[in-house]
Amino acid sequence: MLHRFLLTILPSTDLSEKVMALRAALFARIGSFSGRNTPPHITLCFLDLPEAMEPQVVGAVASGTVGLQAFMLHYKGITHFPDKRTIFIDPVEKEAIAAVRTPIICALKADEVLAGAVRETDHPHLTLAAGLKPDKFHAAWGMLAPHGLQHQERVGGVVLLKGPLQPGTIYGPVRKFPLG
């Protein structure tokens, strides 16, 4: 069975609790939606591979994080993608996120076995609700749009999560990779 290895930036406990509270309120209003049970995170990349590949993934991420520095990350506002299927909290320092993601992606792609499985994200975001159909989007947006969420925190590491590639998976932590 394939597993999804998800390389992430995890928000602080405070922000994670706010995200989960907003998701719970959304669920009460619109019913089920994609991402509701996923731990709050910003995806840097993911790989769908057999679980036995975990040591190779961990080794590549570890080598890609060498020398990377911690940074301050600000979140400003709740917004959505143009297709109106995903509502998210927008991180401001996308360049700082890219500066962390790029060397890790290079390290993963340097491994011939992992290279073909790497899937990068091109727009870092902290998802509140995804996979919304138009009626659910409009109800969710009506509830969330008035919320101007602002938050700042120090990002001191990236976290590799994994879970079986099947619907309803709850991802568990594999390892945290500290940033200097």
C-alpha positions in Angstrom: 0.0 0.0 0.0 1.2 3.5 -0.8 1.7 6.1 1.9 1.7 9.8 1.5 4.8 11.5 3.0 3.8 15.1 3.6 6.5 17.6 4.3 5.0 20.5 6.3 5.3 23.6 8.4 3.1 23.1 11.4 1.6 26.2 12.9 1.8 26.9 16.6 -0.7 25.2 19.0 -2.6 28.5 19.3 -3.1 28.9 15.6 -3.8 25.2 15.1 -6.6 25.4 17.8 -8.1 28.4 16.0 -8.1 26.5 12.7 -9.7 23.5 14.2 -12.4 25.7 15.9 -13.1 27.3 12.5 -13.3 23.9 10.9 -15.7 22.7 13.5 -17.9 25.7 13.0 -17.8 25.2 9.3 -18.7 21.5 9.7 -21.7 22.5 11.8 -22.8 25.0 9.1 -22.1 23.2 5.8 -21.4 19.6 6.6 -18.4 17.6 5.6 -15.5 18.9 3.4 -12.0 17.9 2.4 -9.2 18.5 4.9 -11.5 18.7 7.9 -9.6 16.1 9.9 -6.1 16.8 8.6 -3.8 18.5 11.1 -3.4 22.2 10.3 -0.3 22.6 8.2 1.4 24.3 5.2 2.4 21.8 2.6 5.9 22.1 1.2 5.8 19.0 -0.9 4.5 15.4 -0.8 5.5 12.0 -2.1 3.3 8.9 -2.6 5.5 5.9 -2.0 5.6 2.5 -0.3 6.0 2.9 3.5 9.4 1.0 3.2 10.8 4.2 1.5 10.5 6.2 4.7 14.3 6.0 5.6 15.2 7.4 2.1 12.7 10.2 2.5 13.9 11.0 6.0 17.6 11.0 4.8 16.9 13.3 1.9 14.9 15.8 4.0 17.6 15.7 6.7 20.3 16.5 4.1 18.1 19.2 2.5 17.6 21.0 5.8 21.3 21.3 6.7 22.2 25.0 7.2 18.6 26.3 6.8 17.6 29.1 9.2 14.5 29.6 11.3 12.3 32.5 10.3 9.3 34.6 11.3 6.1 33.9 9.5 3.1 36.1 9.5 -0.4 35.1 8.5 -2.7 37.8 7.2 -6.3 37.2 6.4 -8.6 34.5 5.2 -8.9 34.2 1.4 -9.6 31.6 -1.3 -8.2 30.3 -4.6 -9.8 31.7 -7.8 -11.7 28.4 -8.4 -13.6 28.9 -5.1 -13.0 25.4 -3.9 -10.4 26.1 -1.1 -10.6 28.6 1.7 -7.3 29.3 3.5 -5.3 31.5 5.8 -2.6 33.2 3.8 1.0 33.2 5.0 2.8 36.5 4.1 6.5 35.3 3.8 6.1 33.0 0.8 9.7 33.8 -0.2 11.0 32.6 3.2 8.9 29.4 2.8 10.4 28.9 -0.7 13.9 29.4 0.6 13.3 26.4 3.0 11.4 24.3 0.5 13.8 24.6 -2.5 16.9 22.9 -1.0 14.8 20.1 0.4 13.2 19.5 -3.0 16.7 19.5 -4.5 17.8 16.9 -2.0 14.7 14.7 -2.6 15.1 15.0 -6.4 18.8 14.1 -6.1 17.7 10.6 -5.1 16.7 8.8 -8.4 14.2 6.7 -6.7 12.4 9.6 -4.9 12.7 12.1 -7.8 9.7 11.0 -9.7 7.4 11.0 -6.7 8.1 14.5 -5.5 5.1 16.8 -5.8 5.7 20.5 -4.9 3.2 23.0 -3.9 3.4 26.3 -5.7 1.2 28.4 -3.4 1.8 27.8 0.3 -1.3 28.1 2.4 -3.0 27.0 5.6 -6.2 25.3 4.5 -9.4 25.8 6.4 -11.7 24.0 3.9 -11.1 22.3 0.5 -13.0 20.5 -2.2 -16.0 22.8 -1.7 -18.8 22.7 -4.2 -20.3 26.1 -5.1 -23.2 26.0 -2.5 -20.8 25.0 0.3 -18.3 27.5 -0.8 -20.7 30.4 -0.6 -22.0 29.3 2.8 -18.5 28.9 4.1 -17.2 32.1 2.6 -20.2 34.0 4.1 -19.2 32.7 7.5 -15.4 33.2 7.2 -15.1 36.3 5.1 -15.7 38.7 8.0 -12.8 37.1 10.0 -9.6 39.0 9.5 -7.2 36.5 11.1 -3.7 37.8 11.8 -1.0 35.8 13.5 2.8 35.7 13.7 5.2 33.0 14.9 8.7 31.7 14.6 9.1 28.7 12.3 11.8 26.6 13.9 11.5 23.4 11.9 9.7 21.4 9.2 7.8 18.2 10.0 7.4 15.1 7.9 4.0 13.5 8.3 2.7 10.2 6.8 -0.4 8.2 6.4 -1.8 5.5 4.2 -3.0 6.8 0.8 -6.7 6.2 1.4 -9.7 8.4 2.1 -10.1 9.6 5.7 -6.4 9.1 6.5 -5.2 10.9 9.7 -1.5 11.8 9.2 0.9 11.0 11.9 4.3 12.7 12.6 7.5 10.9 11.3 10.1 13.4 12.3 10.8 17.0 13.0 13.7 18.6 11.2 14.9 21.7 13.2 16.0 24.9 11.4 19.0 26.8 12.8 
